[in-house]
Amino acid sequence: MATRPRRPPPPSDTLFGAAAKKQAAGGAPLADRVRPHVLEELVGQKQLFTEGSLLTQAIRGDRVRSMVLWGPPGSGKTTLAQIIAQATKSFFVPFSAVLGSVGELREIVAAARDRLAFQGQRTIVFVDEIHRFNKAQQDAFLPHVEDGTIVLVGATTENPSFAVNAALLSRCKVFRLEPLAVEDLLTLLRRALHDSEHGLGARGLSADEDALRAIATLAGGDARRALSTLELVADYLQTTGDKFVTVEAVTQAEGHRPLLYDKAGEEHYNVVSAFIKSMRGSDPDAAIYWMMRMLQAGDDPLFVARRMLIFASEDVGNADPRALTVVTSADAALRRVGMPEGMYPLAQACIYLATAPKSNACNVAWHKAQELIERTGALPVPKKLRNAVTKLMKDEGYGQGYQYAHAHEGGVVPGETYLPDELEGTRLYEPTDRGHEKDVKERLEKLRAGRGKR
């Protein structure tokens, strides 16, 4: 006999509902009070919300499917979730990965199952900061997303490829939200400044356009930060009795802001990548900029030196053999003098690498050698190159026919080869025409032309 499904409990205050009550009471921050509630009010993210786009049609047509909203802080992930909550006929449940538990999730799923059975209504579960869930917690969503009991909308600042389980990610569409452009932030700031019902319009403030642009620029694409700064400036002006937002007032209220940077997260790897690619592209201005971004955000100077040590061989190589010496010396100097004086040798090494001629020929050569060994296996060492340390080895022909290079003119044995017999004539190192490697190439071409000819 089939078990009769339980009737869903009456809906209780959701997190968004509690936020709405707080907003109505006037205690919410400006960023929450002026948050858009319909798609038409959304600012930015034009790449996602062109007319007829997948996400636009899904929201307007109430056909929202499981998704992950990926973007930096203040890019509109929570706002978009609230817009979905307003637009959909589904039951919407916000759930915090920081405050929530698997037990609470089970209760949400049980209610969602009953709601679907009794009312035919879907349940959308919005999980803020889904990357905070561990693998086991994320796995708890899998069967319920798969069988359609819930629609999952996750929000994360971390790259979902690393932060969300592959099995769960394969069942969700990922939408990438970009940092808001300065013009988009200006639109939000002006809207908040003149909104008398939810914004700052009742205070009678006006603003210098340069001041608003300064706030937008300082926000770094973060709408929440831009609006919080505007509110901070407004509160500061209230203490002075002034009604005009100026650049000076912004400077007084804003103070020093930390850089957006996480030494263990995606932004760390993005900045490191920009640093290396700037040196590889021979742009010393960009290279020193990205290096300082790392250091000012708190990265270990020894990590920066280590990346340059690798770069000196990987990307400069024999085009300028001194590069490795310069960086090795910079690393030693840094360890000797510490910071902040260690900035001098680090900066010198960075600029030297960026302006040096580039060659990845050594890098290519060892990768070719590695691939060749994996393909051909351990080929026997030619007998002439073997070490004859016993009489038996000599009797077996070990070392027979080997010629001592220094006994020949120019230190080269005419026609001699050194690779396994099966690989004779194989070329792994191909020097470039750049820097010192041009001389190496000319010499090597002469040596190779005579090799194998006796």
C-alpha positions in Angstrom: 0.0 0.0 0.0 1.4 3.4 -1.0 2.4 5.8 1.7 0.3 8.9 1.7 2.5 12.0 1.3 2.6 14.5 4.1 1.0 17.8 3.6 3.7 20.6 3.3 4.0 22.9 6.3 2.8 26.4 6.0 5.6 28.6 4.5 7.7 30.3 7.2 9.7 33.5 6.9 12.5 33.0 4.4 15.8 34.7 4.6 14.6 37.1 1.9 11.4 37.6 3.8 13.3 38.6 6.9 15.5 40.9 4.9 12.3 42.5 3.5 11.0 43.2 7.0 14.3 44.6 8.0 14.3 46.8 4.9 10.8 48.0 5.6 11.9 49.0 9.1 14.7 51.0 7.6 17.5 49.0 9.1 18.9 47.5 6.0 22.0 48.8 4.2 21.5 51.0 1.2 22.7 48.2 -1.1 19.8 46.0 0.1 17.2 48.8 0.1 17.7 49.7 -3.6 18.2 46.2 -4.8 16.3 45.6 -8.1 13.3 43.2 -7.9 12.5 42.8 -11.6 14.6 42.0 -14.6 14.0 45.3 -16.2 15.7 47.1 -13.3 18.8 45.0 -13.4 22.0 46.9 -14.3 25.0 45.3 -16.1 25.5 41.7 -17.2 24.4 42.5 -20.7 26.2 39.3 -22.0 23.5 37.3 -20.1 20.4 39.4 -20.6 20.2 40.2 -24.3 16.6 40.0 -25.6 15.8 36.3 -26.2 18.8 35.0 -24.3 18.5 31.6 -22.5 18.5 33.2 -19.0 16.0 35.9 -19.9 13.6 33.4 -21.4 13.9 31.1 -18.5 13.1 33.8 -15.9 10.2 35.4 -17.9 8.8 32.0 -18.9 9.1 30.5 -15.4 11.3 27.7 -16.8 14.2 28.2 -14.5 16.5 25.1 -14.4 19.3 24.2 -12.0 22.2 26.7 -12.4 25.3 28.1 -10.8 25.8 31.9 -10.7 29.6 32.5 -10.7 31.0 36.0 -10.3 33.0 38.3 -8.0 31.4 40.0 -5.0 28.8 42.6 -5.8 28.3 41.4 -9.4 24.6 40.7 -8.8 24.3 37.0 -7.9 22.0 37.5 -4.9 20.0 40.2 -6.8 19.5 37.8 -9.7 18.3 35.2 -7.2 15.8 37.6 -5.8 14.5 38.5 -9.2 14.0 34.8 -9.9 12.1 34.6 -6.6 9.8 37.4 -7.7 9.3 36.2 -11.2 8.8 32.5 -10.7 5.6 30.7 -9.6 7.8 28.1 -7.9 8.2 28.1 -4.1 11.5 29.9 -3.4 13.8 28.9 -0.5 17.0 30.7 0.3 19.6 28.6 2.0 23.0 29.8 3.3 26.0 27.4 2.9 27.6 29.3 5.9 24.7 29.0 8.3 22.7 26.0 7.0 23.2 22.3 7.7 22.5 19.0 5.9 19.7 18.4 8.4 17.9 21.6 7.4 18.4 20.7 3.7 16.6 17.3 4.4 13.7 19.3 5.8 13.6 21.6 2.8 13.7 18.6 0.4 10.9 16.8 2.3 8.7 19.9 2.1 9.5 20.3 -1.6 8.5 16.7 -2.3 5.2 17.2 -0.5 4.6 20.5 -2.2 5.2 18.9 -5.6 2.8 16.0 -4.8 -0.1 18.1 -3.3 0.1 21.3 -5.2 2.2 20.5 -8.3 4.5 23.4 -7.4 8.2 23.2 -7.9 10.7 24.4 -5.3 13.8 26.5 -6.1 16.5 26.3 -3.5 18.9 29.2 -3.6 22.3 28.3 -2.0 24.5 31.3 -1.4 28.2 30.7 -1.3 27.8 27.1 -2.4 31.6 26.7 -2.5 31.5 26.7 1.3 29.8 23.2 1.2 32.2 20.3 1.3 31.9 17.3 -1.0 29.5 15.3 1.2 27.2 18.3 1.6 27.1 19.0 -2.1 26.5 15.4 -2.8 23.3 15.7 -0.7 21.7 17.8 -3.5 22.5 15.3 -6.3 19.5 12.9 -6.1 17.0 15.7 -5.5 18.3 17.8 -8.4 18.4 14.7 -10.6 14.8 13.6 -9.9 13.4 17.1 -10.1 12.3 17.4 -6.5 14.2 20.8 -6.3 15.7 23.2 -8.7 19.1 24.3 -7.4 20.4 27.9 -7.9 23.9 28.2 -6.4 25.9 31.3 -6.1 29.7 31.3 -5.8 32.7 33.7 -6.1 35.0 30.7 -6.8 35.6 29.0 -10.1 32.9 26.2 -10.2 35.4 23.9 -11.9 37.3 23.7 -8.6 34.6 24.6 -6.0 31.6 22.5 -7.1 31.5 18.7 -7.4 31.8 17.6 -11.0 28.7 15.4 -10.7 26.6 18.3 -9.4 28.1 20.7 -11.8 27.2 18.5 -14.8 23.5 18.9 -13.8 23.7 22.7 -13.7 24.1 25.4 -16.2 26.9 27.8 -15.2 26.3 31.6 -15.8 29.3 33.8 -15.4 28.7 37.3 -14.0 31.3 39.9 -14.7 32.4 42.8 -12.5 30.1 45.8 -13.2 31.5 48.5 -15.5 32.1 52.0 -14.1 29.1 53.3 -16.2 26.9 50.6 -14.7 27.9 51.5 -11.2 27.3 55.2 -12.0 23.7 54.3 -13.0 23.2 52.5 -9.6 24.7 55.4 -7.7 22.6 58.0 -9.3 19.5 55.9 -8.9 20.3 55.4 -5.1 21.0 59.1 -4.7 17.6 60.2 -6.1 15.4 57.4 -4.8 13.3 59.0 -2.1 11.5 55.8 -1.0 14.4 53.4 -0.5 17.5 55.4 -1.3 19.1 58.7 -0.2 16.7 61.0 -2.0 14.9 62.1 1.3 18.2 63.5 2.6 18.3 66.1 -0.2 21.8 65.3 -1.3 23.4 66.1 -4.6 26.8 65.0 -6.0 29.7 66.1 -8.1 29.9 63.8 -11.1 33.6 63.4 -10.5 32.9 62.2 -6.9 30.4 59.5 -8.2 32.9 58.4 -10.8 35.6 58.2 -8.0 33.3 55.9 -6.0 32.5 53.8 -9.0 36.2 53.4 -9.9 37.2 52.6 -6.4 34.5 49.9 -6.1 36.4 47.7 -8.6 33.2 46.4 -10.2 31.5 45.7 -6.9 28.0 47.2 -6.7 27.6 46.5 -3.0 30.9 48.3 -2.3 30.0 51.3 -4.4 26.6 51.7 -2.7 28.1 51.2 0.8 30.7 53.9 0.1 28.0 56.3 -1.1 26.0 55.6 2.1 29.2 56.1 4.2 29.8 59.5 2.5 26.2 60.5 3.1 26.5 59.6 6.8 29.8 61.6 7.0 28.1 64.6 5.4 25.3 64.4 7.9 27.8 65.1 10.7 29.1 68.1 8.8 25.8 69.5 7.7 26.8 69.5 4.1 24.6 68.3 1.3 27.0 68.0 -1.6 29.1 64.8 -2.3 32.6 65.8 -3.4 35.8 63.9 -4.2 37.3 65.2 -0.9 34.3 63.8 1.1 34.8 60.4 -0.7 38.4 60.4 0.2 37.6 61.1 3.9 35.0 58.4 4.1 36.6 55.7 2.0 40.1 55.6 3.4 42.3 52.7 2.5 40.6 49.7 0.9 42.0 46.1 0.6 42.8 44.7 -2.8 40.5 42.0 -4.1 42.8 39.1 -3.8 42.7 35.6 -2.3 46.1 33.9 -2.1 44.4 30.5 -2.2 41.6 31.3 -4.7 41.1 32.0 -8.4 42.1 35.7 -8.3 45.6 34.6 -7.0 46.1 32.4 -10.1 44.7 35.1 -12.4 47.3 37.7 -11.2 50.2 35.2 -11.3 49.2 34.3 -14.8 49.1 38.0 -15.8 52.5 38.5 -14.3 54.1 35.6 -16.2 52.4 36.4 -19.5 53.5 40.0 -19.2 57.1 39.0 -18.8 56.8 36.5 -21.6 55.3 39.3 -23.8 58.3 41.5 -23.0 56.2 44.2 -21.3 58.2 45.5 -18.3 55.5 48.0 -17.3 52.8 45.3 -17.0 55.2 42.8 -15.4 56.2 45.2 -12.6 52.5 46.2 -12.1 51.3 42.6 -11.7 54.3 41.8 -9.4 53.4 44.7 -7.2 49.7 43.6 -7.2 50.9 40.2 -5.8 53.2 41.7 -3.2 50.8 44.4 -1.9 48.1 41.9 -1.6 50.3 39.9 0.8 51.9 37.2 -1.4 55.1 35.7 -0.2 58.1 37.5 -1.9 59.9 34.1 -2.0 57.0 32.8 -4.1 57.4 35.6 -6.6 61.2 35.0 -6.8 60.5 31.3 -7.3 58.2 32.0 -10.2 60.9 34.2 -11.8 63.5 31.4 -11.3 61.3 29.1 -13.3 60.6 31.7 -15.9 64.3 32.4 -16.4 64.8 28.9 -17.8 61.4 28.2 -19.2 60.9 31.4 -21.2 64.3 33.0 -21.5 66.7 30.0 -21.6 69.8 30.3 -23.7 68.6 33.4 -25.5 70.1 35.1 -22.4 71.9 32.6 -20.1 72.6 35.5 -17.6 68.8 35.7 -16.8 69.0 32.7 -14.5 72.1 34.2 -12.8 70.3 37.5 -12.3 67.2 35.9 -10.7 69.3 33.5 -8.6 71.2 36.5 -7.3 68.0 38.4 -6.6 66.6 35.4 -4.7 69.8 35.3 -2.6 69.7 39.0 -2.0 66.0 38.9 -0.9 66.8 36.1 1.6 69.8 38.2 2.9 68.1 41.6 3.3 64.5 40.7 3.7 61.6 43.1 2.9 61.0 45.9 2.2 64.6 46.3 0.8 64.2 43.0 -1.0 61.9 44.9 -3.4 65.0 46.3 -5.2 66.5 43.0 -6.4 62.9 41.6 -7.1 62.1 44.6 -9.3 65.5 44.4 -11.1 65.0 40.7 -11.8 61.4 41.3 -13.0 62.4 44.1 -15.4 65.5 42.1 -16.6 63.3 39.1 -17.5 60.7 41.2 -19.2 63.2 42.9 -21.4 65.4 39.9 -22.1 65.3 38.0 -25.5 63.0 35.0 -25.2 63.4 31.4 -26.0 61.4 28.3 -24.9 63.7 26.0 -26.9 65.1 24.3 -23.7 61.6 23.9 -22.4 60.5 22.3 -25.7 63.6 20.1 -25.8 63.1 18.4 -22.5 59.4 17.8 -23.1 60.3 16.2 -26.5 62.9 14.0 -24.7 60.3 13.0 -22.1 57.7 12.1 -24.8 60.4 10.2 -26.8 61.4 8.1 -23.8 57.7 7.3 -23.0 57.2 6.2 -26.6 60.4 4.2 -27.2 61.1 3.0 -23.7 64.6 2.3 -22.3 66.7 1.9 -25.4 70.1 0.3 -24.8 73.1 2.6 -24.3 75.5 2.2 -27.3 78.5 0.0 -26.2 81.0 2.7 -27.0 79.4 5.0 -24.4 79.1 2.4 -21.6 81.4 2.5 -18.6 83.9 -0.4 -18.6 84.7 -0.7 -14.9 85.5 -4.4 -15.0 87.5 -6.8 -17.2 84.4 -8.7 -18.2 82.8 -5.4 -19.3 85.8 -4.6 -21.4 85.7 -8.1 -22.9 82.0 -7.5 -23.8 83.0 -4.4 -25.8 82.0 -1.8 -23.2 83.7 1.5 -24.1 85.2 0.1 -27.3 85.4 2.7 -30.0 84.8 5.7 -27.7 86.9 8.7 -28.6 87.9 11.4 -26.1 86.5 14.7 -27.4 89.3 16.8 -25.9 91.9 14.9 -27.9 90.4 16.3 -31.1 90.7 19.7 -32.7 88.0 22.0 -31.4 87.0 19.5 -28.7 84.7 17.7 -31.2 85.1 14.1 -32.6 84.3 14.3 -36.3 81.2 12.2 -37.2 80.6 10.9 -33.7 77.0 10.2 -32.5 75.8 9.8 -28.9 72.1 8.9 -29.0 70.9 5.3 -29.0 71.4 3.7 -32.4 67.6 3.6 -33.0 67.4 7.4 -32.5 70.4 8.5 -34.6 69.6 11.8 -36.3 66.8 12.8 -33.9 66.6 16.5 -33.0 65.2 17.6 -29.7 66.8 21.0 -29.2 66.1 23.6 -31.8 67.6 27.0 -30.8 66.0 30.2 -31.9 67.5 33.2 -33.7 67.1 35.4 -30.6 69.8 36.7 -28.3 72.7 34.5 -27.5 70.9 31.5 -28.8 71.6 32.8 -32.4 75.3 32.0 -31.8 74.4 28.6 -30.3 72.3 27.8 -33.4 75.1 28.7 -35.8 77.6 26.5 -33.9 75.1 23.6 -33.5 74.2 23.6 -37.2 77.9 23.1 -38.1 78.2 20.3 -35.5 75.1 18.5 -36.7 76.2 18.8 -40.3 79.3 16.9 -39.5 77.7 14.4 -37.1 77.3 10.9 -38.6 79.9 11.7 -41.4 83.3 10.0 -40.9 
